[in-house]
């Protein structure tokens, strides 16, 4: 199997009994660990009005992480050119800018953020082109991004739909698919993106990254127990009661209904959880089927030592797959 880079998605989880400050310190520690282990990117997720997520102000958190690391690429989704121009000016060309149609929130919070869910989605292609123009900075441009104009800021399109795949192909941009919570259209989206890709000044050939949930521990039981925190949090979100990331539990059957269990299993279908042997056995055919250019892993775990341990074991799996 050809070697592909592995990267990290971090939601800066605020766990029960801790604070946002703790979560942000943990994110930096995780990024440093990822950098030492050879991961390519460390991306922060933008979600608002979520008590258990500390990464809402992604540009600020990117600065926090980039300032404490030296080589790993750092990025997220924000649409203010000057913010990312400032980040590139401070930390060099290892900053990624990911753009998605959805603001990562509910309609009420979107209004508080002054974002129109319908209007902003319809305007999204124009917004992407406008943002590109700020970095390209043609000579006759009246409004200029300072800093930002003339700087190299790689733009990604993020999504979980066929629309995002089509737009990424049309504009010749790299595409990241959120299979960690919206798996249904993954294969169709990849096929559309690759078959319709048009080369651009940024990218000569299609480049697809897939994000999955991935937790590795020394035993199957330990890994499944770690995963229960994420399962609980996702269930609370679907119940309309998002909260802090709860500690793991041994028995999920007493926590959720059979209907909830089936719903979460479907939404989190691309979750690779277990020992090194079982995760490798599940991951290898998935990578063979989807042929991603890069894999991003979401390690949404309560215990920070276990999170870093999972990253280390995943790095070993990556090395083994590359040599297979």
C-alpha positions in Angstrom: 0.0 0.0 0.0 1.3 3.4 -0.9 2.2 5.6 2.0 -0.2 8.4 2.7 0.1 11.2 5.3 -2.0 11.1 8.5 -3.3 14.2 10.1 -5.3 15.2 13.2 -8.7 16.9 13.7 -9.1 18.4 17.2 -12.2 19.8 18.7 -10.4 21.0 21.9 -12.8 18.9 24.0 -13.8 20.4 27.3 -14.2 17.4 29.5 -16.3 17.2 32.7 -14.4 18.6 35.6 -12.2 20.8 33.5 -12.3 24.2 31.8 -11.8 25.7 28.3 -8.3 26.8 29.4 -7.5 23.1 30.2 -8.8 22.1 26.8 -6.7 24.6 25.0 -3.6 23.6 26.8 -4.4 20.0 26.0 -4.7 20.9 22.3 -1.3 22.4 22.2 0.2 19.3 24.0 -1.6 17.1 21.5 -0.3 19.1 18.6 3.3 18.9 19.9 2.9 15.1 20.2 1.5 14.9 16.7 4.4 16.9 15.3 6.9 14.6 17.0 5.1 11.6 15.6 5.2 12.8 12.0 1.6 13.8 11.5 1.2 16.3 8.6 -1.6 18.6 9.8 -3.4 19.6 13.0 -6.7 21.2 12.2 -9.2 22.8 14.7 -12.9 22.5 14.3 -15.2 25.5 14.3 -18.4 24.8 16.3 -20.4 27.4 18.2 -22.7 27.2 21.2 -21.2 23.8 22.1 -20.4 23.6 25.8 -17.9 20.8 25.2 -15.8 22.4 22.4 -13.2 25.1 23.1 -12.1 25.8 19.5 -14.9 28.2 18.3 -12.4 31.1 17.8 -10.3 29.0 15.5 -7.9 31.7 14.3 -7.0 32.4 17.9 -6.5 28.7 18.6 -4.4 28.2 15.5 -2.1 31.0 16.7 -1.9 29.3 20.1 -1.0 25.9 18.4 1.3 27.3 15.7 3.2 29.4 18.2 3.9 26.3 20.3 5.0 24.0 17.3 7.5 24.4 14.5 6.8 22.2 11.5 3.3 20.7 11.6 0.7 22.4 9.4 -2.1 24.1 11.3 -5.5 25.1 10.0 -9.2 25.4 10.3 -12.2 27.0 8.7 -12.5 30.8 8.9 -13.4 33.2 6.1 -11.5 36.4 7.1 -8.5 36.9 4.8 -6.7 39.3 7.2 -6.9 36.7 10.0 -5.1 34.1 7.9 -2.8 36.6 6.3 -1.7 37.5 9.9 -1.2 33.9 10.8 0.9 33.3 7.7 2.9 36.5 8.5 3.6 35.2 12.0 4.1 31.5 11.4 5.1 31.1 7.7 3.5 29.0 5.0 2.3 26.1 7.2 -1.2 27.6 7.7 -4.2 25.9 6.0 -7.6 27.6 5.4 -10.6 25.3 5.2 -13.9 26.6 3.9 -17.3 25.0 4.5 -20.8 26.1 3.6 -22.3 25.4 7.0 -21.2 27.6 10.0 -21.0 24.5 12.3 -24.0 25.5 14.5 -27.7 25.6 14.8 -30.0 28.3 13.3 -30.4 30.3 16.5 -26.7 30.5 17.0 -26.2 31.3 13.3 -28.4 34.4 13.8 -26.4 35.4 16.8 -23.3 35.1 14.7 -25.0 37.2 12.0 -24.9 34.3 9.6 -27.9 33.3 7.4 -27.8 29.6 6.9 -29.7 29.7 3.6 -28.3 32.9 2.1 -24.7 32.1 3.1 -24.9 28.6 1.5 -26.3 30.1 -1.7 -23.5 32.7 -1.7 -20.8 30.2 -0.9 -19.1 29.9 -4.4 -18.9 33.6 -4.7 -17.4 33.9 -1.2 -14.7 31.4 -2.1 -13.8 33.3 -5.3 -13.8 36.6 -3.4 -11.5 35.1 -0.7 -9.1 33.8 -3.4 -9.0 37.3 -5.0 -7.9 38.8 -1.7 -4.9 36.5 -1.5 -4.1 36.8 -5.2 -4.4 40.7 -5.0 -4.6 41.8 -8.6 -3.2 45.2 -9.3 -6.5 46.8 -9.9 -8.2 45.5 -6.7 -9.7 48.2 -4.6 -10.2 46.3 -1.4 -7.0 44.6 -0.2 -6.3 42.2 2.7 -3.5 43.6 4.8 -1.8 41.3 5.8 -2.9 38.7 3.3 -2.4 40.1 -0.2 0.2 38.1 -2.1 0.7 35.5 0.6 0.4 31.8 0.0 -2.5 30.4 2.0 -3.7 27.0 0.7 -7.5 27.0 0.5 -9.4 23.7 1.1 -13.1 23.0 0.6 -14.7 21.1 3.5 -17.9 19.2 3.4 -20.0 16.1 3.6 -22.1 16.6 0.4 -22.0 16.2 -3.3 -22.3 19.9 -3.6 -19.0 20.5 -1.9 -17.3 17.8 -4.0 -18.6 19.4 -7.2 -17.5 22.9 -6.2 -14.0 21.7 -5.1 -13.6 20.0 -8.5 -14.8 23.0 -10.4 -12.4 25.4 -8.6 -9.5 22.9 -8.6 -9.1 22.9 -4.8 -8.2 20.2 -2.3 -11.3 18.5 -0.8 -11.7 17.2 2.8 -14.7 15.0 3.5 -16.2 14.8 7.0 -16.8 11.0 7.1 -16.4 11.0 10.9 -20.0 12.1 11.4 -21.6 12.1 7.9 -20.6 9.0 6.1 -23.4 8.5 3.6 -22.1 10.3 0.6 -18.4 9.6 1.0 -17.9 7.3 -2.0 -20.1 9.3 -4.3 -18.5 12.6 -3.3 -15.0 11.2 -4.0 -16.0 9.8 -7.4 -17.5 13.2 -8.4 -14.6 15.2 -7.2 -12.0 13.0 -8.9 -13.9 12.7 -12.2 -14.8 16.3 -12.6 -11.6 17.9 -11.2 -10.3 20.9 -13.2 -6.6 21.9 -12.6 -6.1 25.3 -11.0 -3.2 27.6 -10.1 -3.3 26.0 -6.6 -3.6 22.3 -7.5 -2.7 20.3 -10.6 -4.5 17.1 -9.7 -7.3 16.1 -7.3 -6.3 15.8 -3.6 -8.8 14.2 -1.3 -8.6 13.9 2.5 -11.0 11.8 4.5 -11.7 12.4 8.2 -12.6 9.4 10.3 -12.9 8.6 14.0 -9.9 6.6 15.1 -9.1 5.4 18.7 -6.4 2.8 19.4 -5.6 1.3 22.8 -3.7 -1.7 24.1 -6.8 -3.8 24.2 -10.2 -3.9 22.4 -12.0 -3.4 25.6 -9.9 -0.4 26.6 -10.4 1.3 23.2 -14.2 0.7 23.2 -14.4 2.2 26.7 -12.5 5.3 25.5 -14.9 5.6 22.5 -17.9 5.6 24.9 -17.2 9.3 25.8 -17.6 10.3 22.1 -20.7 8.1 21.7 -22.3 9.6 24.8 -21.5 13.2 23.6 -22.9 12.5 20.1 -26.0 11.0 21.6 -26.5 14.0 23.9 -26.1 16.3 20.8 -28.8 14.3 18.9 -31.1 14.6 22.0 -30.6 18.4 21.8 -28.6 18.5 25.0 -25.0 19.1 24.1 -22.6 19.2 27.1 -19.1 18.6 28.3 -17.3 15.5 27.1 -18.3 12.9 29.7 -16.0 10.3 31.2 -16.1 6.8 29.7 -18.4 4.1 30.8 -18.2 0.3 30.6 -21.8 -0.4 29.4 -23.4 1.8 26.8 -26.6 -0.4 26.7 -27.9 1.3 29.8 -27.2 4.7 28.4 -29.0 4.7 25.1 -32.1 3.2 23.4 -31.8 0.7 20.6 -32.9 3.3 18.1 -30.3 5.7 19.3 -27.6 3.0 19.1 -28.5 2.3 15.5 -28.6 6.0 14.6 -25.2 6.7 16.1 -23.7 3.5 14.6 -24.9 4.8 11.1 -23.6 8.3 11.7 -20.3 7.1 13.0 -19.9 4.2 10.6 -16.3 5.2 9.7 -15.0 4.8 13.2 -11.9 2.5 13.7 -11.7 1.6 17.4 -9.7 -1.2 19.0 -6.3 -2.7 19.4 -3.5 -2.0 16.8 -4.3 -5.3 15.1 -8.0 -4.8 14.7 -7.7 -1.1 13.7 -5.1 -2.0 11.1 -7.3 -4.8 9.8 -10.3 -2.5 9.4 -8.3 0.5 8.1 -6.4 -1.3 5.4 -9.4 -2.2 3.2 -11.0 1.2 3.8 -7.9 2.9 2.5 -7.7 0.5 -0.4 -11.4 1.2 -1.3 -11.3 5.0 -1.0 -7.7 5.7 -2.0 -7.4 9.0 -0.1 -4.4 11.2 -0.6 -4.5 11.9 3.2 -6.3 10.5 6.2 -7.3 12.8 9.1 -8.2 11.2 12.4 -10.5 12.5 15.1 -9.5 11.3 18.6 -12.3 12.5 20.8 -11.2 11.0 24.1 -11.8 12.0 27.7 -8.3 11.1 29.1 -5.5 13.1 27.6 -2.8 10.5 28.3 -5.0 8.0 26.4 -5.4 10.5 23.5 -1.6 10.8 23.1 -1.2 7.1 23.4 -3.7 6.6 20.7 -1.8 8.9 18.4 1.4 7.0 19.0 -0.2 3.7 18.3 -1.8 5.1 15.2 1.6 6.3 14.0 2.8 2.7 14.3 -0.2 1.5 12.2 0.6 4.2 9.6 4.2 3.0 9.3 3.0 -0.7 9.0 0.5 0.2 6.3 3.1 2.1 4.4 5.4 -0.9 4.4 2.7 -3.4 3.5 
